[in-house]
Structures are given as C-alpha cells and as structure tokens.
C-alpha cells in the first residue's frame, strides 16, 4: 500500500475519499499547474497504474474542458503512455466557446450516468485536471450528499490499487456536506477555502440557524 503526496495540497475532500490508511492505491497530489515537461510527475502517475485498465482524464474543474483533456492526453503520450490506455470522461459544468464543435455544458450530468461509468469500470487511474475544484463537488455529489456512480467508482478503484491524481489552482478547499446539527434534524453544508496568498474564505450553502 502506498500513498504519494507531491508538491502541495489538492482537493481531496471533493472526492470524499475514504481515510488514506484504508486506500490500497496511490494518490498523486499536485499543487498548481502541472507542466508538460515535468517528467518526474508524469512518470510517477504512469508508473503507479496497475498493468491493466486505462488512465481516465476528468476535465470537470477546467474552464476549457475539452482542450485541457486533450492537452493531458498529449502529455501522457509524450511521457510514454500508449494512447489505447488513455480515456477521457466527459464531465464539465460550462461550455468553452473556443471549442464550437462540442458543447461541454451537456456533460454536466455524466457523473450520474450508469452506462458511461460502466464503460470505465476497470480504470487503472483517474486524473482530475486543474481549475476550479468546487466543480468536482458540484457534479459528483448531490446537495444532500449522495454520491454519484462516478465518485463511487473512483473510491472503489483507489481501494483496488488504482492511482488517483490531479492538480489544483493553488488553493485548498475543505467541504463539509450534510453535517447534522446537534440536537436538531437539520443538516449543514459549508466550505473553507485557503489561498496561497493567505486569504481564507468561509462559504456557506445550506447552514440554518
């Protein structure tokens, strides 16, 4: 069992992963943008993959989902991963006007598609592109905390030995979803966002008095 954390903190809470000590796979955590020429990190990701299955790129955090996914495909190929071992999972919350041939906003509910998730059930790894990691939370869990089929698969594959990684935009976000309020039947959802410049934001979604 091994857990690797490289170069800072990524939004682990968005994935709602099980405690790290229970994971049998690898977490590859990259703070900030991952440069294509960074062979160390790319090889660490590739080498952590089990011998069977594909690396699944999930571009949901990016403001240019299709392009960021394609860019990372090219980076993986450059560092030795064969194209037939790479897949893109179309998940996004907004359309990128720079790619008129595809409307990425139609990908928003794909985390909940059983058919789509079944197509990557043997994934050797998942890579979440950089951007706004809040979008991962928005698309992979419901407001009441229910896990999407995609999120369940990520957790299952990590426990089975896959690698899960991603890059951040130089901030750490910790989210509490559906936390019961003591002595009541109400539930609270809120976040703390910590930025590289020292700024801290408290964000509230469903906190009741």
N, C-alpha and C positions, 0 to 999 in steps of 0.2 A: 504494500500500500504506500502511495506517495502523494503528497500534496505539495505542489510547487507554487510559490508566490513570487513573481518577478516584477520589480520596478513599480511598486506602489499599490494602490487600492482600487478595486473595480467594484461595480455594483452587485455584490453577492446577494444582498437582500432582495433585489428584484427577482432573482431566480428562486428565492425561497428554498435554498438548498438545505439538505439535512446537515446536522453537525459535521464538521470536517473530519473528525475522528472516525466517522462511520463510512466515509467515502472510500471506495476501492480504486477509483480512477485518479486523474490528475487535474488540478486547477492551475491554469496558466493565466496569471493576472497581470495585465499591462497597464500602467498609468500613463495617460497621454497617447498621442498618435503613434502608431507603430510604422516606422519607415520601411519601405520595401527592401532597402539594403541591409536591414538588421538581420543578418543570417543566424545569429545566436538564438533569437526568439522564434523565428520561423522554424528552425530545425528542432528546437525544443518541443514545439507544438506537433510537428510531424512525427518526431521520434516517440512521442507519448501515445500515439494512436495504436490501438490493437491492430493485429495483422489483417483483419477483415473489416469491411464496412467503409463508409465514406465520411470525410470531413464535411459537415453541413454548415454553410455560412448563413447566418441570420442577420439581415441588414436593418432590422426594425429601428434601431436607435438613430440611424443616419438620416440626414435631410435629403440625401441623394441615394436612396436605397439600391436601385438597380446598378448604378455606377460604382458604388462602394463595394458591392458584392462582386462585380466583375473585376474590379481592381485587386481584390484579395484573391480571387481565383488565379489571376496572373502572377501574384506574389508567391502563392503556394507552388505553382508550376515552376517558377524561376528557382525555387529552393528545393526542387526535386520530387514534389508530389505529383503523381500522374493524374491527368485530367479526369480519368474514369473513376478516381477515388475522391472526387470533389462534387458536391451538390449545393445548390442554392435553395434555401427555403424562403419563398416569397412572403415576407411579413413586413408591413410598414403601416404608418398612420397618415402619411401625406404623399401627395403626388409631386414628383420632381418635374418641373416644366422643361428642364433640359433634356428629358427623355420622352418626347411626344409619342414615341412608338409604344409606350407602356404606361398605363395609369396605375401607379403603385398604391393609390388610395383604395383600390379594390382588393388589396391584400390584407386589409385591416383585421378581418375575422379568421384568417387562416390558421391561427394558433388553436382554434376550436374545431378545425376540420379533421375528423377522424380518418377520412380517406387520405388526406395529404400526410398526416402524421404516420399512418401505417406504411407509407412509402419510404420512410427513413428509419424504420424500427430497428435496423441493425447499425445505426450510426456509430462510427468509431470516434467521432468528436463533434463538438459544436463550437463555432466561433461567432461571437457577437461583435459586430463592427462598432466603431466609436460613434459618438454623437450624444444624443440626449437619452440617457439610460432610463429616465422616467417612462419613456415609451415602451420599454420592455415590460414594466409593471402594468401599464395600461392595457397591453394587448394579451399578456399571458396569464393574468389573473382577473377575475371579475371583481366588482366593487365590494362584494361581500366575502371575498377571499377564496372563492372557488378556483381551483387550479385547472388550467386548460390542458387538453391532451398533450400539447407540445411541451408544456412545463413538466408534466408527469414523466414524459419520455426522457427529457434532459436529466431529470433526477435518477430515473431508472438506469439510464446508460452510464452515468457517472458512477453509480454504485456497482455497475458490472465491469468497470475498468476503462471506460472511455475518457477522453480528455475534454474538458470544458474550459474555454478561454474567451477573452475579449479585451477590448481597450476602452478607456474612459476618455472624458473630455476634461481631465484634471479636476474632478470633484468626486466626493464620496457622498452617496445618498443612502441613508438607512431609513427603511419604511416599516412601520408597524401597521398591519392590516387586520381589521376586525378584532381589536383588542377589547375584551369585555371590561366594562367599568364596574368596579367593586360595588356590590350591593344593589345593582340595577340590572335590567335586561338589555341595556343599550351597548353598542359597540363603537369603537373609535378607530379611525384611520388617519395617520399623520406621518410626517417625514421630518428628518433633519438633514439638511444639505450643507456640506462643509467644502469650501472652495480653497484653491491653492493660495489665494491672497489673504486668507484668514477670515473671510466673511462666512458667517453661519446664518442659514435661513431655517426658520421653523414653518412648515407647511401643513395646513390642516384641511382635511377633506370632509370627514363626517364626525367631527367631535361635537358632542352635545353637552349642554350644561348640567 
